[in-house]
C-alpha cells in the first residue's frame, strides 16, 4: 500500500458504508470514505475497504484524497465488519420444526 496509509483494525458496519455512499463520499476508484475535520482547512480521512478492493484501488483512493490538499495526515483504512457480510439464518415464526 501507498506511503501515508495506516491500516486500521477498525471494523465498519454496512450502515456506515451506506451512509458514506449516499452522501457521495466515494473516490473515483470506487472506495467509500468518511472524514472528520481536523482543522479549519484539513480533515482526517478513513477509507472503507470492501472485499473486492485491491491494494491498487486503495492506493488510487489515497492519491486522490492527498491531491485535494485536505488530508491532515496519513489516511486510515478500515474494513467492513465480516459478520455483516454473512447471510443471516431465519429465526422466529418461520423456523421449521425440529
N, CA, C and O of each residue as an XYZ file, in Angstrom:
392
protein
N       0.823     -1.183      0.000
C       0.000      0.000      0.000
C       0.871      1.253      0.000
O       2.048      1.220      0.360
N       0.273      2.323     -0.403
C       0.991      3.591     -0.537
C       1.502      4.103      0.805
O       0.955      3.793      1.864
N       2.561      4.892      0.727
C       3.068      5.557      1.913
C       2.013      6.556      2.388
O       1.282      7.118      1.572
N       1.930      6.777      3.667
C       0.922      7.692      4.190
C      -0.405      7.011      4.443
O      -1.424      7.676      4.624
N      -0.399      5.667      4.459
C      -1.608      4.897      4.728
C      -1.404      4.140      6.029
O      -0.362      3.522      6.242
N      -2.398      4.193      6.888
C      -2.334      3.456      8.141
C      -3.449      2.411      8.141
O      -4.624      2.767      8.228
N      -3.094      1.111      8.042
C      -4.133      0.087      8.165
C      -4.732      0.171      9.564
O      -4.013      0.406     10.535
N      -6.010     -0.017      9.668
C      -6.692      0.108     10.945
C      -7.397     -1.195     11.289
O      -7.819     -1.931     10.396
N      -7.524     -1.478     12.558
C      -8.282     -2.656     12.993
C      -9.763     -2.304     13.112
O     -10.573     -3.150     13.491
N     -10.116     -1.076     12.796
C     -11.499     -0.631     12.883
C     -12.363     -1.389     11.890
O     -11.998     -1.545     10.725
N     -13.506     -1.858     12.357
C     -14.465     -2.561     11.511
C     -15.663     -1.634     11.293
O     -16.204     -1.078     12.249
N     -16.066     -1.473     10.054
C     -17.144     -0.560      9.679
C     -18.415     -1.354      9.380
O     -18.359     -2.412      8.753
N     -19.546     -0.845      9.826
C     -20.828     -1.518      9.573
C     -21.324     -1.214      8.159
O     -20.913     -0.233      7.539
N     -22.209     -2.068      7.668
C     -22.817     -1.825      6.359
C     -23.622     -0.523      6.376
O     -23.710      0.169      5.362
N     -24.206     -0.194      7.525
C     -24.979      1.033      7.653
C     -24.086      2.258      7.427
O     -24.463      3.183      6.707
N     -22.907      2.259      8.045
C     -21.990      3.400      7.871
C     -21.505      3.479      6.432
O     -21.387      4.573      5.880
N     -21.220      2.330      5.814
C     -20.819      2.306      4.400
C     -21.928      2.908      3.542
O     -21.659      3.728      2.664
N     -23.167      2.505      3.793
C     -24.300      3.017      3.010
C     -24.454      4.523      3.170
O     -24.751      5.220      2.199
N     -24.255      5.037      4.393
C     -24.363      6.477      4.632
C     -23.274      7.239      3.869
O     -23.530      8.312      3.322
N     -22.069      6.686      3.835
C     -20.980      7.336      3.093
C     -21.301      7.371      1.602
O     -21.139      8.400      0.947
N     -21.758      6.241      1.074
C     -22.102      6.177     -0.349
C     -23.254      7.122     -0.667
O     -23.217      7.830     -1.674
N     -24.279      7.137      0.188
C     -25.441      8.008     -0.047
C     -25.042      9.479      0.003
O     -25.642     10.314     -0.672
N     -24.038      9.788      0.797
C     -23.568     11.169      0.904
C     -22.572     11.552     -0.172
O     -22.048     12.666     -0.167
N     -22.302     10.625     -1.110
C     -21.384     10.920     -2.208
C     -19.922     10.841     -1.836
O     -19.063     11.306     -2.586
N     -19.626     10.256     -0.685
C     -18.235     10.147     -0.243
C     -17.625      8.860     -0.802
O     -17.437      7.875     -0.089
N     -17.325      8.902     -2.096
C     -16.735      7.775     -2.824
C     -15.683      8.334     -3.771
O     -15.947      9.293     -4.495
N     -14.492      7.740     -3.771
C     -13.434      8.203     -4.667
C     -13.695      7.713     -6.089
O     -14.577      6.884     -6.314
N     -12.933      8.225     -7.034
C     -13.048      7.771     -8.423
C     -12.668      6.302     -8.557
O     -13.081      5.641     -9.510
N     -11.888      5.784     -7.615
C     -11.505      4.366     -7.612
C     -12.621      3.495     -7.035
O     -12.487      2.273     -6.977
N     -13.720      4.118     -6.609
C     -14.858      3.362     -6.094
C     -14.756      2.991     -4.623
O     -15.484      2.120     -4.149
N     -13.855      3.648     -3.898
C     -13.674      3.360     -2.476
C     -14.418      4.412     -1.660
O     -14.153      5.607     -1.782
N     -15.351      3.956     -0.828
C     -16.095      4.873      0.030
C     -15.180      5.366      1.147
O     -14.242      4.676      1.545
N     -15.466      6.568      1.646
C     -14.658      7.112      2.736
C     -15.519      7.936      3.672
O     -16.615      8.374      3.321
N     -15.001      8.133      4.857
C     -15.607      9.031      5.827
C     -14.507      9.977      6.281
O     -13.327      9.721      6.039
N     -14.877     11.044      6.925
C     -13.864     12.006      7.371
C     -14.368     12.754      8.592
O     -15.564     12.772      8.881
N     -13.445     13.363      9.294
C     -13.785     14.294     10.368
C     -12.810     15.459     10.261
O     -11.639     15.265      9.935
N     -13.286     16.657     10.532
C     -12.444     17.837     10.406
C     -11.376     17.830     11.476
O     -11.672     17.641     12.656
N     -10.134     18.036     11.068
C      -9.001     18.097     11.994
C      -8.682     19.551     12.334
O      -8.388     19.885     13.482
N      -8.745     20.406     11.320
C      -8.548     21.851     11.500
C      -9.598     22.535     10.643
O     -10.469     21.880     10.071
N      -9.511     23.832     10.561
C     -10.470     24.574      9.736
C     -10.348     24.206      8.259
O     -11.323     24.284      7.512
N      -9.139     23.801      7.839
C      -8.893     23.550      6.420
C      -8.579     22.105      6.063
O      -8.552     21.760      4.881
N      -8.340     21.253      7.052
C      -7.946     19.881      6.752
C      -8.795     18.875      7.537
O      -9.397     19.200      8.560
N      -8.821     17.658      7.025
C      -9.622     16.606      7.646
C      -8.818     15.321      7.792
O      -7.801     15.117      7.130
N      -9.300     14.475      8.667
C      -8.746     13.139      8.842
C      -9.649     12.187      8.059
O     -10.862     12.166      8.268
N      -9.055     11.397      7.154
C      -9.840     10.543      6.270
C      -9.733      9.073      6.647
O      -8.686      8.596      7.087
N     -10.854      8.364      6.461
C     -10.932      6.928      6.708
C     -11.522      6.261      5.470
O     -12.691      6.468      5.145
N     -10.709      5.461      4.782
C     -11.203      4.698      3.630
C     -11.860      3.429      4.136
O     -11.433      2.861      5.141
N     -12.897      2.983      3.443
C     -13.584      1.745      3.808
C     -13.279      0.701      2.751
O     -13.798      0.747      1.636
N     -12.424     -0.244      3.129
C     -12.013     -1.294      2.191
C     -13.056     -2.406      2.182
O     -13.351     -3.015      3.210
N     -13.607     -2.653      0.995
C     -14.564     -3.742      0.806
C     -13.808     -4.953      0.260
O     -12.705     -4.810     -0.268
N     -14.396     -6.140      0.384
C     -13.682     -7.357     -0.033
C     -13.178     -7.333     -1.481
O     -12.162     -7.960     -1.781
N     -13.860     -6.632     -2.375
C     -13.454     -6.624     -3.785
C     -12.368     -5.588     -4.100
O     -11.866     -5.562     -5.223
N     -11.999     -4.743     -3.150
C     -10.978     -3.728     -3.409
C      -9.577     -4.327     -3.381
O      -9.239     -5.116     -2.499
N      -8.778     -3.939     -4.355
C      -7.376     -4.370     -4.418
C      -6.505     -3.312     -3.734
O      -6.972     -2.217     -3.420
N      -5.240     -3.655     -3.510
C      -4.308     -2.667     -2.972
C      -4.192     -1.475     -3.914
O      -4.028     -0.339     -3.467
N      -4.274     -1.730     -5.209
C      -4.185     -0.647     -6.189
C      -5.380      0.302     -6.070
O      -5.219      1.514     -6.214
N      -6.579     -0.236     -5.807
C      -7.757      0.618     -5.599
C      -7.532      1.550     -4.411
O      -7.833      2.742     -4.470
N      -6.999      0.983     -3.339
C      -6.737      1.774     -2.134
C      -5.677      2.834     -2.421
O      -5.818      3.985     -2.008
N      -4.611      2.446     -3.132
C      -3.556      3.410     -3.473
C      -4.105      4.564     -4.310
O      -3.749      5.719     -4.080
N      -4.973      4.257     -5.283
C      -5.561      5.310     -6.117
C      -6.455      6.224     -5.277
O      -6.458      7.440     -5.467
N      -7.208      5.638     -4.355
C      -8.088      6.434     -3.491
C      -7.270      7.364     -2.598
O      -7.619      8.532     -2.426
N      -6.190      6.846     -2.035
C      -5.320      7.668     -1.185
C      -4.728      8.809     -2.000
O      -4.725      9.953     -1.546
N      -4.225      8.516     -3.199
C      -3.629      9.545     -4.051
C      -4.649     10.636     -4.374
O      -4.306     11.818     -4.402
N      -5.889     10.247     -4.614
C      -6.941     11.221     -4.914
C      -7.199     12.133     -3.712
O      -7.327     13.348     -3.863
N      -7.274     11.540     -2.522
C      -7.518     12.336     -1.313
C      -6.344     13.265     -1.037
O      -6.545     14.442     -0.736
N      -5.133     12.759     -1.133
C      -3.942     13.568     -0.873
C      -3.852     14.722     -1.873
O      -3.448     15.826     -1.508
N      -4.222     14.478     -3.116
C      -4.140     15.506     -4.156
C      -5.075     16.682     -3.875
O      -4.836     17.779     -4.379
N      -6.118     16.487     -3.096
C      -7.030     17.588     -2.782
C      -6.401     18.589     -1.832
O      -6.841     19.736     -1.752
N      -5.363     18.159     -1.107
C      -4.727     19.036     -0.134
C      -5.502     19.158      1.163
O      -5.142     19.958      2.026
N      -6.562     18.375      1.313
C      -7.406     18.467      2.506
C      -7.046     17.448      3.582
O      -7.595     17.498      4.683
N      -6.140     16.531      3.283
C      -5.791     15.490      4.247
C      -4.854     16.047      5.311
O      -3.835     16.663      4.999
N      -5.218     15.818      6.586
C      -4.433     16.335      7.708
C      -3.280     15.417      8.075
O      -2.518     15.729      8.991
N      -3.136     14.323      7.404
C      -2.070     13.376      7.739
C      -2.315     12.063      7.028
O      -2.993     12.025      6.001
N      -1.770     10.990      7.566
C      -1.970      9.691      6.929
C      -3.449      9.321      6.836
O      -4.244      9.668      7.710
N      -3.799      8.625      5.786
C      -5.170      8.162      5.571
C      -5.299      6.789      6.218
O      -4.465      5.910      6.006
N      -6.344      6.619      7.003
C      -6.583      5.319      7.641
C      -7.453      4.455      6.731
O      -8.272      4.963      5.965
N      -7.260      3.144      6.829
C      -8.040      2.202      6.035
C      -8.699      1.211      6.984
O      -8.019      0.507      7.730
N     -10.028      1.160      6.951
C     -10.793      0.231      7.776
C     -11.427     -0.822      6.875
O     -11.468     -0.665      5.655
N     -11.917     -1.885      7.480
C     -12.573     -2.962      6.730
C     -14.038     -3.062      7.133
O     -14.439     -2.599      8.200
N     -14.825     -3.674      6.257
C     -16.220     -3.952      6.601
C     -16.257     -5.046      7.652
O     -15.428     -5.956      7.640
N     -17.202     -4.958      8.544
C     -17.393     -5.975      9.569
C     -17.790     -7.277      8.877
O     -18.831     -7.333      8.223
N     -16.984     -8.314      9.010
C     -17.221     -9.591      8.329
C     -18.558    -10.196      8.734
O     -19.206    -10.848      7.915
N     -18.983     -9.998      9.972
C     -20.261    -10.546     10.427
C     -21.419     -9.934      9.647
O     -22.436    -10.589      9.421
N     -21.263     -8.687      9.240
C     -22.325     -8.005      8.497
C     -22.454     -8.544      7.081
O     -23.494     -8.364      6.446
N     -21.420     -9.198      6.578
C     -21.434     -9.707      5.204
C     -22.033    -11.101      5.096
O     -22.431    -11.522      4.010
N     -22.103    -11.827      6.225
C     -22.649    -13.185      6.199
C     -24.166    -13.145      6.181
O     -24.774    -12.341      6.886
N     -24.794    -14.021      5.368
C     -26.257    -14.057      5.374
C     -26.760    -14.560      6.725
O     -26.162    -15.447      7.334
N     -27.854    -13.986      7.176
C     -28.428    -14.404      8.452
C     -29.341    -15.600      8.258
O     -29.959    -15.774      7.208
N     -29.408    -16.416      9.291
C     -30.314    -17.560      9.257
C     -31.697    -17.095      9.693
O     -31.833    -16.145     10.465
N     -32.710    -17.772      9.190
C     -34.078    -17.453      9.569
C     -34.273    -17.735     11.046
O     -33.699    -18.676     11.595
N     -35.087    -16.912     11.678
C     -35.384    -17.104     13.097
C     -36.804    -16.665     13.371
O     -37.398    -15.918     12.593
N     -37.338    -17.129     14.471
C     -38.665    -16.679     14.879
C     -39.765    -17.557     14.348
O     -39.646    -18.782     14.335
N     -40.844    -16.930     13.907
C     -42.046    -17.651     13.494
C     -41.834    -18.563     12.298
O     -42.604    -19.502     12.098
N     -40.812    -18.308     11.503
C     -40.635    -19.052     10.279
C     -39.659    -20.214     10.398
O     -39.339    -20.861      9.400
N     -39.186    -20.483     11.608
C     -38.296    -21.632     11.802
C     -39.061    -22.905     11.487
O     -40.236    -23.036     11.829
N     -38.390    -23.836     10.837
C     -39.043    -25.119     10.569
C     -38.960    -25.982     11.821
O     -37.974    -25.918     12.556
N     -39.976    -26.778     12.065
C     -39.959    -27.638     13.265
C     -38.795    -28.622     13.199
O     -38.463    -29.142     12.133
N     -38.186    -28.865     14.348
C     -37.011    -29.713     14.511
C     -37.172    -31.062     14.002
O     -36.246    -31.868     14.086
